[in-house]
Amino acid sequence: MHDFDNTQIAFEYKSKYELKKALLLFKMVGSSLLVKISKVLVNIALALRIPVAWAIKPTIYAHFCGGESIDESMPVVRKLEPFKIRAILDYSVEGKESDEDIRAALNETLETIRSGGTDTNIPFAVFKPTAFTTAEVLEKMSTGAEVTDQRILAEANKFRERVNTLCQEAYNHNIPILIDAEDSWYQLFIDQVCEDMMLKYNHKQAIVYNTLQMYRTDRLEYLEEAHERAIKGNYFMGIKFVRGAYMEKERERAEKMSYPDPINPTKEATDKMYDDGLRYTMEHLDRISVFNGSHNEASNHLLTQLIEEKGLERSDSRIWFSQLFGMSDNISFNLASEGYNVAKYLPFGPVKHVLPYLIRRAEENTAVAGQTSRELELIKQELNRRKKEK
Ligand SMILES: Cc1cc2nc3c(=O)[nH]c(=O)nc-3n(C[C@H](O)[C@H](O)[C@H](O)COP(=O)(O)OP(=O)(O)OC[C@H]3O[C@@H](n4cnc5c(N)ncnc54)[C@H](O)[C@@H]3O)c2cc1C
């Protein structure tokens, strides 16, 4: 197994003060009761318009986000650079649907693409499809049935045009663009639009990347079918692999609406499907570029092994490793120090609007069955190492 345990490399960019702050943060999010209470309190504060940014910004926000704007995030991009860690500016405002919000998200995302086009430490752009239309449109266009409602069709077209604007800008700046995946009931339409964009912009290399959530039972099959279409259409594919962040929500909806659970029955099944996806793309690198968005050590190790087995350069531009800023530095920094391509997702946006993202991160790092989280363990290890070094 790959050595992801070198905490000296992992946390070289963090001062003792920053590490102690992170220790406290992970201790706090380690308590599921505290996370639940905080979630309720934050929601109440937001409903009553009580300001919360003063408490959140220097703590959990600073740990997981770059800043409220691109400019505010740039010092983090520069801080990561000497360690060969690249950054992906991720405008993480969620759940907004008005025309004005959509326009703001479009402008902000276009700016990130332009930043990527001029800054060598920003290798990808990214966006969430839900930022560019309403939930209703994505859901109605994703049932598989023919849509006749002219209002929905017109809105769907606007979505297509917005996505096209982003992909075209990415193409013009020669910077690949990742399209995130969210709820499965929106994905059919998003997949169709992604494939249209690949056909349009991926004729020389993978510029547009779709995201496959491998916790879904059908994604390996989708990968193979999409690959067939790419061969027929003679275009390249970019695939970002993730396990998927919305498992509980998916299961609850399936149960409530009485349709088969779209998620693999066990964690082991998801792990296997994820790794099979990596293996499949590495067999077809001639056409598919792979972006490995994972904090799972075994899957990251597997990809390094496949690179070696195939005799490829570690820095092959078709293969990327990525983790979220504020998580799994042990994986990112150790891989980067060995010459692999590594980029951190660096979320940014106004504190209030980034809260759903932060809540997901807090929940993800909550202790399971009384175990200390991996992050907490590693930070403790590094603080101890530094103490002994003195
Ligand atoms: C760079 C990057 C980009 C991301 N982009 C997206 C995105 O576009 N869309 C998105 O949804 N998420 C995205 N994520 C979040 C990602 O889905 C979660 O971080 C991820 O699920 C955690 O899995 P892991 O690979 O780190 O490994 P692990 O921590 O080993 O796996 C945990 C995951 O396994 C799955 N799992 C857990 N228990 C079960 C079970 N009982 N049955 C079946 N499956 C189970 C779930 O997906 C769970 O989240 C991104 C993450 C990264 C690092």
The ligand as a Tripos MOL2 file, in Angstrom:
@<TRIPOS>MOLECULE
LIG
   53    58     1     0     0
SMALL
NO_CHARGES

@<TRIPOS>ATOM
      1 C1        -12.4220   16.5400   -5.7900 C.3       1 LIG1
      2 C2        -13.7800   16.0780   -5.3590 C.ar      1 LIG1
      3 C3        -14.8950   16.3970   -6.1150 C.ar      1 LIG1
      4 C4        -16.1790   15.9800   -5.7150 C.ar      1 LIG1
      5 N1        -17.2610   16.2180   -6.5020 N.ar      1 LIG1
      6 C5        -18.4510   15.6360   -6.2100 C.ar      1 LIG1
      7 C6        -19.5630   15.6920   -7.0880 C.ar      1 LIG1
      8 O1        -19.5050   16.2960   -8.1650 O.2       1 LIG1
      9 N2        -20.7140   15.0640   -6.7130 N.ar      1 LIG1
     10 C7        -20.8150   14.3520   -5.5470 C.ar      1 LIG1
     11 O2        -21.8660   13.7740   -5.2730 O.2       1 LIG1
     12 N3        -19.7890   14.3170   -4.6780 N.ar      1 LIG1
     13 C8        -18.6190   14.9210   -4.9940 C.ar      1 LIG1
     14 N4        -17.5670   14.8170   -4.1330 N.ar      1 LIG1
     15 C9        -17.8000   14.2990   -2.7740 C.3       1 LIG1
     16 C10       -17.6050   12.8280   -2.7570 C.3       1 LIG1
     17 O3        -18.7080   12.1740   -3.3360 O.3       1 LIG1
     18 C11       -17.4550   12.3990   -1.2930 C.3       1 LIG1
     19 O4        -16.3600   13.0880   -0.7720 O.3       1 LIG1
     20 C12       -17.1890   10.9510   -1.3240 C.3       1 LIG1
     21 O5        -18.3880   10.2830   -1.4010 O.3       1 LIG1
     22 C13       -16.4030   10.4310   -0.2240 C.3       1 LIG1
     23 O6        -15.9150    9.1970   -0.7410 O.3       1 LIG1
     24 P1        -14.3950    8.8480   -0.8980 P.3       1 LIG1
     25 O7        -14.0960    8.4100   -2.2990 O.co2     1 LIG1
     26 O8        -13.5870    9.9500   -0.4010 O.co2     1 LIG1
     27 O9        -14.2080    7.5180   -0.0600 O.3       1 LIG1
     28 P2        -14.8500    6.8810    1.2750 P.3       1 LIG1
     29 O10       -14.7490    7.8530    2.3640 O.co2     1 LIG1
     30 O11       -14.1330    5.5850    1.3900 O.co2     1 LIG1
     31 O12       -16.3210    6.5650    0.8810 O.3       1 LIG1
     32 C14       -17.4410    7.1370    1.4620 C.3       1 LIG1
     33 C15       -18.5300    7.0580    0.4160 C.3       1 LIG1
     34 O13       -18.8460    5.7020    0.0980 O.3       1 LIG1
     35 C16       -20.2210    5.5850   -0.2240 C.3       1 LIG1
     36 N5        -20.8540    4.7180    0.7740 N.ar      1 LIG1
     37 C17       -20.7190    4.7900    2.1250 C.ar      1 LIG1
     38 N6        -21.4900    3.8520    2.7460 N.ar      1 LIG1
     39 C18       -22.1460    3.2020    1.7660 C.ar      1 LIG1
     40 C19       -23.1000    2.1540    1.7860 C.ar      1 LIG1
     41 N7        -23.5340    1.6210    2.9210 N.pl3     1 LIG1
     42 N8        -23.5860    1.7200    0.6090 N.ar      1 LIG1
     43 C20       -23.1660    2.2500   -0.5620 C.ar      1 LIG1
     44 N9        -22.2540    3.2520   -0.6470 N.ar      1 LIG1
     45 C21       -21.7450    3.7340    0.5050 C.ar      1 LIG1
     46 C22       -20.7940    7.0050   -0.1510 C.3       1 LIG1
     47 O14       -20.6950    7.5720   -1.4240 O.3       1 LIG1
     48 C23       -19.8580    7.6840    0.8320 C.3       1 LIG1
     49 O15       -19.8250    9.0880    0.6760 O.3       1 LIG1
     50 C24       -16.3050   15.2330   -4.5080 C.ar      1 LIG1
     51 C25       -15.1780   14.9120   -3.7530 C.ar      1 LIG1
     52 C26       -13.9330   15.2910   -4.1750 C.ar      1 LIG1
     53 C27       -12.7500   14.9010   -3.3590 C.3       1 LIG1
@<TRIPOS>BOND
     1     1     2 1
     2     2     3 ar
     3     2    52 ar
     4     3     4 ar
     5     4     5 ar
     6     4    50 ar
     7     5     6 ar
     8     6     7 ar
     9     6    13 1
    10     7     8 2
    11     7     9 ar
    12     9    10 ar
    13    10    11 2
    14    10    12 ar
    15    12    13 ar
    16    13    14 ar
    17    14    15 1
    18    14    50 ar
    19    15    16 1
    20    16    17 1
    21    16    18 1
    22    18    19 1
    23    18    20 1
    24    20    21 1
    25    20    22 1
    26    22    23 1
    27    23    24 1
    28    24    25 2
    29    24    26 1
    30    24    27 1
    31    27    28 1
    32    28    29 2
    33    28    30 1
    34    28    31 1
    35    31    32 1
    36    32    33 1
    37    33    34 1
    38    33    48 1
    39    34    35 1
    40    35    36 1
    41    35    46 1
    42    36    37 ar
    43    36    45 ar
    44    37    38 ar
    45    38    39 ar
    46    39    40 ar
    47    39    45 ar
    48    40    41 1
    49    40    42 ar
    50    42    43 ar
    51    43    44 ar
    52    44    45 ar
    53    46    47 1
    54    46    48 1
    55    48    49 1
    56    50    51 ar
    57    51    52 ar
    58    52    53 1
@<TRIPOS>SUBSTRUCTURE
     1 LIG1         1 GROUP 0 **** ****
